[in-house]
Amino acid sequence: MTIKIDQQFSDDAVLAELGERLAARRLELQLTQAAVAEQAGIGKRTLERIEVGQSSQLVSLIRVLRVLDALPGLDALLPAVGVRPMDLLNSKGKPRQRAPSQPATEQARRPWRWDDGT
């Protein structure tokens, strides 16, 4: 049974779920921890820590994902953000470098709808 990760999960719970999923993928590919660690260029102990949900360096995770042929999944995790036409117009063609200093109001955060009277 796969658990859907959501906002309610603690950081430790997210790490544990990711570790379980990595271990399951490794087993699905019939790879040993030693083989994955060697191909990823990390220590076997590092892979063991990742699989039990302990914190590790992000580069180690990326290397393991690459070996398990799961790296393309990161694209779905954080898809590239396109330039909005109004931002391009307002910035005179220059890419945005900073977020606004004032947080958006609740009204501005709501998605626009056709029947929206405001």
C-alpha positions in Angstrom: 0.0 0.0 0.0 1.4 3.4 -1.0 0.9 6.3 1.3 0.3 9.7 -0.4 2.7 12.3 1.0 1.0 15.5 2.0 1.4 18.6 4.0 0.5 16.9 7.2 3.6 14.7 7.2 6.5 15.6 9.4 9.9 15.9 7.8 10.9 12.6 9.4 7.7 10.9 8.0 8.5 12.2 4.5 12.1 10.9 4.7 10.9 7.5 5.9 8.3 7.2 3.1 10.9 8.3 0.5 13.4 5.7 1.9 10.8 3.0 1.7 9.9 3.9 -1.9 13.6 3.9 -2.9 14.2 0.5 -1.3 11.1 -0.9 -3.0 12.3 0.4 -6.4 15.8 -1.1 -5.8 14.2 -4.4 -5.0 11.9 -4.2 -8.0 15.0 -3.8 -10.2 16.6 -6.7 -8.3 19.6 -4.7 -7.2 21.5 -5.1 -3.9 22.3 -2.1 -1.7 26.0 -2.7 -2.5 25.4 -2.6 -6.2 23.3 0.6 -6.1 25.8 2.3 -3.8 28.7 1.4 -6.0 27.0 2.6 -9.2 25.9 5.8 -7.4 29.4 6.5 -6.1 28.2 6.6 -2.5 28.9 4.4 0.5 26.7 1.4 1.2 26.1 2.9 4.7 24.8 6.1 3.1 22.3 4.2 1.0 21.2 2.2 4.1 20.6 5.5 5.9 18.6 6.9 3.0 16.4 3.8 2.8 15.6 3.9 6.6 14.6 7.6 6.3 17.6 9.3 7.8 18.8 12.6 6.4 21.5 12.7 3.8 22.9 15.1 1.2 20.7 15.9 -1.7 23.5 14.9 -4.2 23.4 11.4 -2.7 19.7 11.1 -3.3 20.1 12.4 -6.9 22.8 9.8 -7.6 20.6 7.0 -6.2 17.6 8.2 -8.3 19.8 8.1 -11.4 20.9 4.5 -10.7 17.3 3.5 -10.1 16.2 5.2 -13.3 13.9 7.5 -11.3 15.6 10.8 -11.9 13.0 12.0 -14.4 10.5 12.0 -11.6 12.1 15.1 -10.2 10.8 17.0 -13.2 7.3 16.3 -11.9 8.3 17.2 -8.4 9.2 20.7 -9.3 8.2 21.5 -12.9 9.9 24.4 -14.6 8.1 27.7 -14.2 7.3 29.5 -17.5 7.4 33.2 -17.8 4.0 34.8 -17.5 3.3 37.3 -20.4 2.4 40.1 -18.0 5.6 39.6 -16.1 7.6 39.7 -19.3 5.8 42.9 -20.3 6.3 44.5 -16.9 10.0 43.6 -16.7 10.7 44.8 -20.3 12.0 41.4 -21.3 14.3 40.8 -18.4 13.9 37.6 -16.3 12.6 38.1 -12.8 15.4 38.0 -10.1 13.5 38.6 -6.9 10.1 37.9 -5.2 8.1 40.9 -4.1 8.9 42.2 -0.6 5.1 42.4 0.3 3.2 39.1 0.4 0.3 38.9 -1.9 -3.1 39.5 -0.3 -5.5 36.7 0.1 -7.6 38.2 -2.7 -4.7 38.1 -5.1 -3.8 34.5 -4.2 -7.2 33.2 -5.2 -7.5 31.8 -8.7 -9.5 34.0 -11.0 -12.9 32.6 -12.2 -15.3 33.9 -14.8 -18.1 34.3 -12.3 -15.9 36.2 -9.8 -17.6 39.5 -9.0 -14.5 41.2 -7.8 
